[in-house]
Amino acid sequence: MEMPEVKACEVEDCAYNRQRSCHALAITVGDPRRPGCDTFFGTSTKGGDPDNVGGVGACKMADCRHNVRLECQAPGISVGYVEDAASCLTYAPA
């Protein structure tokens, strides 16, 4: 299985965001209540591999139509703000 890429990330104050692109090796999405980016880390220090495009390593949103056995099957996702929280904008309830 290929890990879906984080195609865009609007959360510029995240440590893994450079020029609106995610550079974490893999992110985790969600908790049982909301599709938040659990990998979000607000700091001025930049982390991750600048040559890497982030992927979705795990998704805890079992009710999402892209979720199969807690793995994201979307071709790619976007991350942005929902109510001031970094969230998966591709989340779609089944």
Contact map, one row per residue, 1 for C-alpha under 8 A:
1110000000000000000000000000000000000000000000000000000000000000000000000000000000000000000000
1111000000000000000000000000000000000000000000000000000000000000000000000000000000000000000000
1111100000000000000000000000000000000000000000000000001110000000000000010000000000000000000000
0111110000000000000000000000000000000000000000000000001100000000000000011111100000000000000000
0011111000000000000000000000000000000000000000000000111100000000000000000011100000000000000000
0001111110000000000011000000000000000000000000000000111100000000000000000001111000000000000000
0000111110000000000010000000000000000000000000000000000000000000000000000001110000000000000000
0000011111000000000111000000000000000000000000000000000000000000000000000000111000000000000000
0000011111110000100111000000000000000000000000000000000000000000000000000000011100000000000000
0000000111110000000110000000000000000000000000000000000000000000000000000000001110000000000000
0000000011111100100100000000000000000000000000000000000000000000000000000000001110000100000000
0000000011111100111100000000000000000000000000000000000000000000000000000000000000000000000000
0000000000111110100000000000000000000000011100000000000000000000000000000000000000000000000000
0000000000111111100000000000000000000001111001000000000000000000000000000000000000000000000000
0000000000001111100000000000000000000001111111110000000000000000000000000000000000000000000000
0000000000000111110001110000000000000001100001110000000000000000000000000000000000000000000000
0000000010111111111111100000000000000000000001000000000000000000000000000000000000000000000000
0000000000010001111111100000000000000000000001000100000000000000000000000000000000000000000000
0000000000010000111110000000000000000000000000000000000000000000000000000000000000000000000000
0000000111110000111111000000000000000000000000000000000000000000000000000000000000000000000000
0000011111000000111111100000000000000000000000000000110000000000000000000000000000000000000000
0000010110000001110111110000000000000000000000000000110000000000000000000000000000000000000000
0000000000000001110011111000000000000000000000111111110000000000000000000000000000000000000000
0000000000000001000001111110000000000000000000111001111000000000000000000000000000000000000000
0000000000000000000000111110000000000000000000011001111000000000000000000000000000000000000000
0000000000000000000000011111000000000000000000000000011110000000000000000000000000000000000000
0000000000000000000000011111100000001110000000000000011111000000000000000000000000000000000000
0000000000000000000000000111110000001110000000000000000111110000000000000000000000000000000000
0000000000000000000000000011111000111110000000000000000101111000000000000000000000000011000000
0000000000000000000000000001111111111100000000000000000000111000000000000000000000000010000000
0000000000000000000000000000111111110000000000000000000000011000000000000000000000000000000000
0000000000000000000000000000011111000000000000000000000000011100000000000000000000000000000000
0000000000000000000000000000011111100000000000000000000000000000000000000000000000000000000000
0000000000000000000000000000011111110000000000000000000000001000000000000000000000000010000000
0000000000000000000000000000111011111000000000000000000000011000000000000000000000000011001000
0000000000000000000000000000111001111100000000000000000000000000000000000000000000001111000000
0000000000000000000000000011110000111111000000000000000000000000000000000000001000000111000000
0000000000000000000000000011110000011111000000000000000000000000000000000000000000000000000000
0000000000000000000000000011100000001111100000000000000000000000000000000000000000000000000000
0000000000000111000000000000000000001111110000000000000000000000000000000000000000000100000000
0000000000000111000000000000000000000011111000000000000000000000000000000000000000000000000000
0000000000001110000000000000000000000001111100000000000000000000000000000000000000000000000000
0000000000001110000000000000000000000000111111000000000000000000000000000000000000000000000000
0000000000001010000000000000000000000000011111000000000000000000000000000000000000000000000000
0000000000000010000000000000000000000000001111100000000000000000000000000000000000000000000000
0000000000000111110000000000000000000000001111110000000000000000000000000000000000000000000000
0000000000000011000000110000000000000000000011111000000000000000000000000000000000000000000000
0000000000000011000000111000000000000000000001111101000000000000000000000000000000000000000000
0000000000000000000000111000000000000000000000111111000000000000000000000000000000000000000000
0000000000000000010000100000000000000000000000011111100000000000000000000000000000000000000000
0000000000000000000000100000000000000000000000001111100000000000000000000000000000000000000000
0000000000000000000000111000000000000000000000011111110000000000000000000000000000000000000000
0000110000000000000011111000000000000000000000000111111000000000000000000000000000000000000000
0000110000000000000011111110000000000000000000000001111100000000000000000000000000000000000000
0011110000000000000000011110000000000000000000000000111110000000000000000000000000000000000000
0011110000000000000000000111100000000000000000000000011111100000000000010000000000000000000000
0010000000000000000000000111000000000000000000000000001111100000000000110000000000000000000000
0000000000000000000000000011100000000000000000000000000111110000000001110000000000000000000000
0000000000000000000000000001110000000000000000000000000111111100001001110000000000000000000000
0000000000000000000000000001111100100000000000000000000001111100000001000000000000000000000000
0000000000000000000000000000111101100000000000000000000000111111001001000000000000000000000000
0000000000000000000000000000000100000000000000000000000000111111001111000000000000000000000000
0000000000000000000000000000000000000000000000000000000000001111101000000000000000000000000011
0000000000000000000000000000000000000000000000000000000000001111111000000000000000000000001111
0000000000000000000000000000000000000000000000000000000000000011111000000000000000000000001111
0000000000000000000000000000000000000000000000000000000000000001111100011100000000000000001100
0000000000000000000000000000000000000000000000000000000000101111111111111100000000000000000000
0000000000000000000000000000000000000000000000000000000000000100011111111000000000000000000000
0000000000000000000000000000000000000000000000000000000000000100001111100000000000000000000000
0000000000000000000000000000000000000000000000000000000001111100001111110000000000000000000000
0000000000000000000000000000000000000000000000000000000011100000001111111000000000000000000000
0011000000000000000000000000000000000000000000000000000111100000011101111100000000000000000000
0001000000000000000000000000000000000000000000000000000000000000011100111110000000000000000000
0001000000000000000000000000000000000000000000000000000000000000011000011111100000000000000000
0001100000000000000000000000000000000000000000000000000000000000000000001111100000000000000000
0001111000000000000000000000000000000000000000000000000000000000000000000111110000000000000000
0001111100000000000000000000000000000000000000000000000000000000000000000111111000000001110000
0000011110000000000000000000000000000000000000000000000000000000000000000001111100000001110000
0000010111100000000000000000000000001000000000000000000000000000000000000000111110000111110000
0000000011100000000000000000000000000000000000000000000000000000000000000000011111001111100000
0000000001100000000000000000000000000000000000000000000000000000000000000000001111111110000000
0000000000000000000000000000000000000000000000000000000000000000000000000000000111111110000000
0000000000000000000000000000000000000000000000000000000000000000000000000000000011111000000000
0000000000000000000000000000000000000000000000000000000000000000000000000000000011111100000000
0000000000000000000000000000000000010000000000000000000000000000000000000000000111111110000000
0000000000100000000000000000000000011001000000000000000000000000000000000000001111011111000000
0000000000000000000000000000110001111000000000000000000000000000000000000000001111001111100000
0000000000000000000000000000100000111000000000000000000000000000000000000000111100000111111000
0000000000000000000000000000000000000000000000000000000000000000000000000000111100000011111000
0000000000000000000000000000000000000000000000000000000000000000000000000000111000000001111100
0000000000000000000000000000000000100000000000000000000000000001110000000000000000000001111110
0000000000000000000000000000000000000000000000000000000000000001110000000000000000000000011111
0000000000000000000000000000000000000000000000000000000000000011100000000000000000000000001111
0000000000000000000000000000000000000000000000000000000000000011100000000000000000000000000111
